[in-house]
């Protein structure tokens, strides 16, 4: 009775000590003034629900002096490791925030360079028992990280080759009673002690070292559970071997050296398999980097020469022959060819290119010979930017990960408290041999608990999902964007260049009495020479196709949402809508009906005024993209409401919408009001995605819950977007949402498995089933279950590689 009271009191005291050790408040250094997460996300170009409004730019000034850096990490094993490193980094004075990703083994840190240098961040990580290196170049870092992983795999393999045979031998020596046979000399306690030493202190040294490092900082992770569990079995067995006479007769001679060896060996096996599986999750990055040509053929001093890719300079003339890769980005000077851009855009059909057309590095020249001028090299190429974007997305955290992080922050200490209670309960009320049952159950609880599965559940799926998207020409800026996309219920399409090809053609020139077609068209074509709008360019092409001479415009003024006013050859020419004509005081007698008739046919009509008097109407039409109707129909089947937004007049917009099958039309929307329309829909409780391609779409892309930029659009639009489609195909919008849904479904499966595993596994290990069916879980089986849980999560994430769209 005294023993039971003593053990109970000791367990209670130890539990209180654990609570104080892990959860008592500690002083923290004064951190850099915090900036709210949503504002920070806005600065970085991504948005979260409840984000700051786009026009609220004050926080940017306070962040102008901040830098971002990325660290590669070594030694992480579970979600608790992630929390430990994040806390260590955030406690470093001058660090604003830090995000650690278990799957990519990287940390993204925002800091004030006036208060802290990168070397101090590395020291902060090393101080809590992990390794860290600063990434200076994304490609070099990826290669270095692959080399580190290869070395780690080799070391794990060597340790497995040493540890596993010893563990099997020790199991055979300890299983005489279980298998009803005489193991002979293998059962000798002294021999088992000698054999287990290299397993416990060399094969399993990484667990002990990591556990000590975290313990010194009043923290704990999975290594702590493994170290405490195996040391408990080893220490107990050592006492039995060398001082067995001080123990009760019921446990005299019973050793658990095999348990310690089996636990270490099985967990190392699990980590070996997990590391190999995790390396496959980054296959997309390896594939993208592997697309690069190794050399380039350039012309220097009138001589052709092959040089390493790294030596190509902007302005170099590069020669590409049939069957060769385009080494860098550029613009064709002479020659023509069909170029396979599928590795970058996902489009399988080669694209015809000629003088003046851009080419993308790493694409494949199929048939022709051409020379081009290098315009972007090194990390400025399209491929390098894609690799960077994918790496950043894979290293970011999805909001759904926050739940796992909160649980992981208290997981290991709670497991240690449960293990303490398990030992006390078995010792006090358990059947004989009490000490044996208490020890076995406690070790099983410590070993079966797996925060690793929780930590891997989200990032592995994000890695595979974003990588798969990149393979299909869908570039996802962050994990948050990927998660949010699956909840979209409304998609807004800009019309010109998004639903349509963005290359309209001139269809009608209807002059008013007193004017001729050629005279009106020559003046309008000249006026539009100063415009970059696709409709204006269509008029210029139409005028030239008719052989009309065009004069350079002067005093060009673009009136947003209305049209243009220009001086041409002594005439004051205005081209635009009725608002512009009204401002000019031009009467539209008779032209309104013509305008309406053209608009009803789905064309875009524009009034023409010369010297303040109405002179006629010109009209252009933009054809729909081949897949527009199919993509809109597919979105409708997914339960998503499709909206078209355009600056065109309502009648024209509705005519186009009828062709596409869109019911909701937002017409005559000025560029500055596009973001307001998005916000209005959000105020109705909708999750809004915005799809566009132009500069005037950027504010709306930024305001939307998910902004999707169409490939071939402006750099400004792509910078504002959460998802960039490398091609103009609207199937990319559908596939992006489907990929988001598939990834989130995969993440939820992983989290469900991780939660259920730990929720069921820990009580079973503690002996919950023993009173009912006499089941007491062997710690070796617990180790196998723990190893398989992480492997199962990674394997499930790899199923996303089969995503077809």
Buried (B, 14 or more C-beta within 10 A) or exposed (E): EEEEEEBBEBBEEBBEEBEEBBEEEEEEEEBBEEBEEBBBBBBBBBBBEEBBEBEEEEBEEEBEEBEEBBBBBBBBBBBBBBBBBBBBBBBBBBBBBBBBBBBBBBBBBBBBEEBBBBEBBBEBBBBBBBBBBBBEEBBEBBEBBBEBBEEBBEEBEEBBEBBBBBBBBBBBBBBBEEEEEEBEEBBBBEBBBEBBBBBBEEBBBBBBBBBEBBBEBEBBBBBBBBBBBBBBBBEBBBEBBEEBEEBEEEBEEBBBBBBBBBBBBBBBBBBBBBBBBBBBBBBBBBEBBEBBBEBBBBEEEEEEEEBEBEEBEBEBBBBBEEEBBBBBBBBBEEBBBBBBBBBBBBBEEBBEBEEEBBBBBBBBBBEBBBBBBBBBBBEEBBBBBBBEBBBBBBBBBBEBBEBBBEBBBBBBBBBBBBBBBBBBBBBBEBEEBBBBBBBBBBBBBBBBBBBBBBBBBBBBBBBBBBBBBBBBBBBBBBBBBBBBBBBBBBBBBBBBBBBBBBEBEBBBBBBBEEBEBBBBBBBBBBBBBBBEBBBBBBBBBBBEEBEBEBBEBEEBEBBEBBBBBBBBEEBBBBBBBBBBBEBBEBEBEEBEEBBBBBBEBBBBBBBBBBEEBBBBBBBBBBBBBEBBBBBBEBBBEEEBBBBBBBBBBBBBBBBBBEBBEBEEBBBBBEBEBBBEBBBEBBEEEBBBBBBBBBBBBBBBBBBBBBBBBBBBBBEBBBBBBBBBBBBBBBBBBBBBBBBBBBBBEBBBBBBEBBBEBBEEBBBBBBBBBBEEEEEBBBBBBBBBBBBBBBBBBBBBBBEBBEBEB
